[in-house]
Amino acid sequence: MENLKESTDLINYYSTNRIPFLFFTDYELSIIKVFPLSDIPSNIKYEINGIGNVEASTLKPEEFLWKVDPVPKSIYKQGFNKVIKEILYGNSFLLNLTYPSRIETDLSLNQIFNFSEARYKLFIEDQFTCFSPESFIKIKDGIISSYPMKGTIDATLVNASDKIINDPKELAEHYTIVDLIRNDLSQVAKKVTVDRFRYIDKISTNDKELLQVSSKITGVLPDDFQNHLGNILLTLLPAGSICGAPKQKTLDIIKEAEIVNRGYYTGVMGIYDGNTLDCGVMIRAISMRENKMYYHSGGGITHKSILDEEYKELTDKIYVPIIRDDKNPGWRGKKPTLSPTKV
């Protein structure tokens, strides 16, 4: 907890003095790293909405190995059943259940970072990389905005956008997370409103295109928010979209249901440029453990969730957004291989 206080104070100091900085946290808030943009360690790379410490990669592989060995369905089922039980007890209304899956690829973490196209990218040498499409919060001119993302579907399905927008389970899940984020923002801001409800973005991957549903929620911060930016961030973490509601009880259930700590996966990264703040939730991520790569994925569970559908969503999200080289406009990467899974 001392690191938490020191990091909060450091963010407050930088923002009060308008010093640009990069920060990132793990999900458990046991690690918070804060660096002035003028002094980023050489083992860390970042890119946030086109701003970063690396140049865009122009050369991409014509194809690459991408083999997925998903978390066994039997393991997922154990966690799923526990979560459903807690939901039926009334201890949670929505819970984001995630697991790591083993992957094999001939790309390094560094290459995946360099080649991926995403709004929020982070690379920590020999440890972790992420390529996330999800914004957490943005602060500009005293307005704080959050963009919770809930709902994913294969874009190639017939009437995919209508299916996900009209799905009762997805609608209930989205209502719950929007309400949670609205309540979170109300702790630090006034005049909190839902500006856009359930709009669709298209995400391109190495294998397919996905549709993802988001909303936009805004609020007005106090005039002196720059002096308390670290406290504002701490109040909002962990991000509501990757845990559930009610927040604290759901966090306790997640700790019991998931087999390993999430680490940096579903943590938050962001940059402050001296005036504005732009943060993302690290929801698409690969970590390295004992020289093996693990891809983290999952989805929101409600009382309407069906095991097979939720497990499929977990596997559908195991992708890298490496699209194509400009010289090969028809290329979409080598089709991933799903290994047989024991049930």
C-alpha positions in Angstrom: 0.0 0.0 0.0 3.0 2.3 0.5 3.7 2.1 -3.2 0.1 3.1 -3.8 0.4 6.3 -1.7 3.7 7.2 -3.2 2.5 6.7 -6.8 -0.7 8.7 -6.0 1.4 11.5 -4.6 3.8 11.4 -7.6 0.9 11.7 -10.1 -0.5 14.6 -8.0 2.9 16.3 -8.1 3.4 15.9 -11.9 -0.1 17.1 -12.7 0.0 20.0 -10.3 3.2 21.1 -12.0 2.0 20.2 -15.5 4.8 17.7 -16.0 3.9 15.2 -18.8 4.1 11.6 -17.6 3.3 8.0 -18.5 1.7 5.6 -16.0 0.4 2.1 -15.9 -1.0 -0.2 -13.2 -1.7 -3.9 -12.7 -5.2 -5.0 -12.1 -4.6 -5.7 -8.4 -3.1 -2.2 -7.9 0.0 -3.9 -6.3 2.2 -2.2 -9.0 1.8 1.4 -10.2 4.5 2.8 -12.4 4.9 6.5 -13.1 7.5 8.0 -15.4 8.0 11.6 -16.8 7.8 11.4 -20.6 11.3 12.8 -20.7 12.7 9.7 -18.9 11.0 6.5 -20.0 13.1 3.4 -19.2 14.6 1.7 -22.3 12.7 -1.5 -21.6 9.3 0.1 -21.9 7.5 1.2 -25.1 4.1 2.8 -25.4 1.7 4.3 -27.9 -1.5 5.9 -27.0 -3.7 7.1 -29.9 -0.7 7.7 -32.0 1.5 9.3 -29.3 4.4 7.2 -28.0 8.1 6.6 -27.9 8.4 4.4 -31.0 7.9 4.9 -34.7 5.1 3.1 -36.5 6.2 -0.2 -38.1 5.9 -0.3 -41.9 7.1 -3.9 -42.4 4.8 -6.6 -41.3 5.1 -10.4 -41.7 3.4 -11.9 -44.7 2.2 -14.6 -42.3 3.0 -15.8 -38.8 2.4 -18.8 -36.5 -0.6 -18.3 -34.2 -1.6 -21.4 -32.3 -4.0 -21.2 -29.4 -4.5 -23.7 -26.6 -7.5 -22.2 -24.8 -7.9 -22.7 -21.1 -9.6 -26.1 -20.7 -13.4 -25.8 -20.7 -13.6 -27.9 -17.6 -11.5 -25.2 -15.7 -13.6 -22.4 -17.2 -16.8 -24.3 -16.2 -15.7 -24.4 -12.6 -15.3 -20.7 -12.4 -18.4 -20.0 -14.4 -20.6 -22.2 -12.1 -19.2 -20.4 -9.1 -19.9 -17.0 -10.6 -23.5 -18.0 -11.5 -24.0 -19.3 -8.0 -22.9 -16.0 -6.5 -25.1 -14.1 -9.0 -28.2 -16.2 -8.0 -27.4 -15.5 -4.4 -27.6 -11.8 -5.3 -23.9 -11.1 -4.5 -23.2 -9.8 -8.0 -25.3 -8.7 -11.0 -22.4 -8.7 -13.5 -19.0 -10.2 -13.3 -16.2 -10.2 -15.8 -14.7 -13.7 -15.7 -11.2 -14.1 -17.4 -8.6 -16.8 -17.8 -5.2 -17.0 -19.5 -4.8 -19.3 -22.5 -1.5 -20.7 -23.8 -0.4 -19.4 -27.2 2.4 -20.3 -29.5 3.7 -17.8 -32.1 6.9 -17.1 -33.9 6.5 -13.4 -33.1 8.2 -11.9 -30.0 6.4 -9.7 -27.6 8.3 -6.8 -29.1 7.2 -7.7 -32.6 3.5 -8.1 -31.5 3.7 -4.6 -30.0 5.3 -3.1 -33.1 3.0 -4.7 -35.6 -0.3 -4.4 -33.8 -2.7 -1.6 -34.6 -4.6 -0.4 -31.5 -5.5 2.7 -29.6 -3.6 1.7 -26.4 -0.3 -0.2 -26.7 2.3 -1.1 -24.0 5.4 -3.2 -24.1 7.4 -4.3 -21.0 10.5 -6.2 -22.1 10.3 -10.0 -21.3 7.1 -9.5 -19.3 4.0 -8.1 -21.1 2.5 -6.4 -24.1 -1.0 -5.1 -24.7 -2.9 -3.8 -27.7 -6.2 -2.6 -26.4 -9.2 -0.9 -28.1 -10.8 0.3 -24.9 -10.6 3.8 -23.5 -10.8 4.1 -19.7 -11.1 7.8 -19.1 -10.1 11.0 -20.9 -9.8 14.4 -19.2 -9.9 17.6 -21.3 -10.8 21.1 -20.3 -12.2 19.9 -17.0 -14.5 17.3 -18.6 -13.9 13.6 -17.6 -15.2 11.0 -20.1 -15.4 7.3 -19.8 -16.1 4.7 -22.5 -17.0 1.3 -21.1 -16.9 -1.5 -23.7 -19.3 -4.4 -23.3 -20.5 -6.7 -26.0 -18.5 -8.5 -28.7 -19.6 -10.4 -31.8 -18.1 -11.8 -35.0 -18.7 -9.2 -37.6 -19.1 -11.8 -40.4 -22.3 -13.2 -38.9 -25.5 -12.4 -40.7 -27.0 -9.2 -39.2 -24.2 -9.2 -36.6 -24.9 -5.6 -35.5 -28.6 -6.2 -35.1 -28.0 -9.4 -33.2 -25.7 -7.8 -30.6 -27.8 -4.7 -30.2 -31.0 -6.6 -29.7 -29.6 -9.4 -27.5 -31.4 -9.2 -24.1 -28.3 -10.5 -22.2 -26.0 -8.0 -23.9 -28.4 -5.2 -23.2 -28.8 -6.0 -19.6 -25.0 -6.3 -19.2 -24.4 -3.0 -20.9 -27.0 -1.2 -18.7 -25.3 -2.6 -15.6 -21.8 -1.5 -16.6 -23.0 2.0 -17.7 -24.7 2.5 -14.4 -21.6 1.3 -12.5 -19.3 3.7 -14.4 -21.8 6.6 -14.0 -21.7 6.0 -10.2 -17.9 5.8 -10.2 -17.6 9.1 -12.1 -20.1 10.7 -9.7 -17.5 10.2 -6.9 -15.1 12.6 -8.6 -17.3 14.7 -10.9 -20.6 16.6 -11.1 -23.3 16.7 -13.8 -22.6 13.1 -14.9 -24.5 12.1 -18.0 -24.6 9.3 -20.6 -23.8 11.1 -23.8 -23.9 8.1 -26.2 -25.5 4.7 -25.4 -24.4 1.5 -27.1 -22.5 2.6 -30.2 -20.6 0.0 -32.3 -16.9 0.0 -33.3 -15.4 -2.5 -35.7 -12.1 -4.1 -34.7 -9.9 -5.8 -37.3 -7.8 -8.8 -36.3 -5.4 -11.3 -37.9 -8.3 -13.7 -38.5 -11.5 -11.8 -38.6 -13.4 -8.6 -37.8 -15.3 -8.1 -34.6 -18.0 -5.7 -33.5 -17.7 -4.2 -30.1 -20.3 -2.1 -28.3 -19.4 0.9 -26.1 -21.0 3.9 -24.4 -19.8 7.4 -23.5 -20.3 8.9 -20.1 -19.1 12.4 -19.1 -18.9 14.6 -16.0 -17.5 18.0 -14.9 -14.5 17.9 -12.6 -13.7 20.5 -9.9 -11.7 23.5 -11.0 -8.6 22.2 -9.0 -8.7 18.7 -10.3 -5.1 19.0 -11.6 -3.9 19.1 -8.0 -5.7 15.7 -7.2 -5.3 13.7 -10.4 -3.7 10.8 -8.6 -6.6 10.6 -6.1 -9.1 10.8 -9.0 -7.5 7.8 -10.7 -7.2 5.8 -7.5 -10.9 6.4 -6.8 -11.9 5.0 -10.2 -9.6 1.9 -10.2 -9.9 -0.9 -11.0 -11.9 -0.1 -14.1 -15.6 -1.0 -13.6 -15.9 -2.5 -17.1 -13.4 -5.3 -16.2 -14.8 -6.3 -12.8 -18.6 -5.8 -12.4 -21.3 -4.7 -10.0 -21.5 -4.2 -7.1 -17.8 -3.5 -7.4 -16.2 -4.5 -4.1 -18.2 -7.7 -3.7 -17.6 -8.6 -7.3 -13.9 -8.1 -6.9 -13.9 -10.6 -4.0 -15.7 -13.2 -6.1 -13.3 -12.7 -9.1 -10.4 -13.4 -6.7 -11.9 -16.8 -5.8 -13.1 -17.8 -9.2 -10.1 -17.0 -11.4 -7.1 -19.4 -11.2 -4.2 -16.9 -11.3 -3.7 -13.2 -10.7 -4.4 -11.1 -13.7 -1.2 -9.0 -13.4 -1.0 -6.1 -15.8 -4.0 -7.6 -17.8 -7.1 -5.4 -17.2 -4.9 -2.8 -15.5 -4.8 0.8 -16.8 -2.3 2.8 -18.8 -2.3 6.4 -19.8 -0.4 9.6 -20.6 -0.8 13.1 -19.3 0.6 15.8 -21.6 0.6 18.7 -19.1 -3.1 19.5 -19.7 -5.1 16.5 -20.8 -5.2 12.8 -19.7 -5.8 9.8 -22.0 -6.1 6.3 -20.4 -6.9 2.9 -21.7 -7.9 -0.4 -20.1 -5.5 -3.1 -21.0 -8.1 -5.7 -22.1 -6.1 -7.4 -25.0 -2.9 -8.6 -23.6 -0.2 -11.2 -23.6 2.1 -12.0 -20.6 5.2 -14.1 -20.4 5.6 -16.7 -17.7 8.5 -19.2 -17.6 9.3 -18.4 -21.2 5.8 -19.2 -22.3 3.2 -16.8 -23.7 -0.3 -16.5 -22.2 -3.2 -14.6 -23.8 -5.7 -13.2 -21.3 -9.4 -13.0 -22.3 -12.9 -13.3 -20.9 -16.3 -11.7 -20.8 -19.2 -10.5 -18.6 -21.3 -13.0 -16.9 -24.9 -12.4 -15.9 -27.8 -14.7 -14.8 -28.7 -15.0 -18.5 -25.2 -16.3 -19.5 -24.9 -19.7 -21.2 -21.7 -21.6 -20.6 -20.9 -22.5 -24.2 -21.6 -19.0 -25.5 -19.3 -17.4 -22.8 -16.5 -19.8 -23.5 -16.7 -19.1 -27.2 -16.5 -15.4 -26.5 -13.3 -16.0 -24.5 -11.7 -17.9 -27.4 -13.0 -15.3 -30.0 -11.1 -12.6 -28.2 -7.7 -14.4 -28.6 -6.4 -12.4 -31.5 -3.7 -9.9 -32.5 -4.7 -6.7 -34.5 -2.0 -7.3 -37.0 -3.9 -6.5 -40.2 -1.8 -6.4 -43.3 1.2 -4.8 -45.0 0.4 -2.0 -47.4 2.1 -4.0 -50.1 -0.2 -6.9 -49.5 -3.7 -5.4 -49.2 -5.4 -8.7 -49.4 -3.5 -10.3 -46.5 -5.2 -10.9 -43.2 -2.6 -13.2 -41.5 -2.4 -16.9 -41.1 -5.6 -18.4 -39.7 -5.1 -19.2 -36.0 -5.3 -22.8 -34.9 -7.4 -23.8 -31.9 -6.0 -26.8 -30.2 -8.3 -29.6 -29.1 -9.6 -28.7 -25.6 -10.4 -31.2 -22.9 -13.9 -30.9 -21.6 
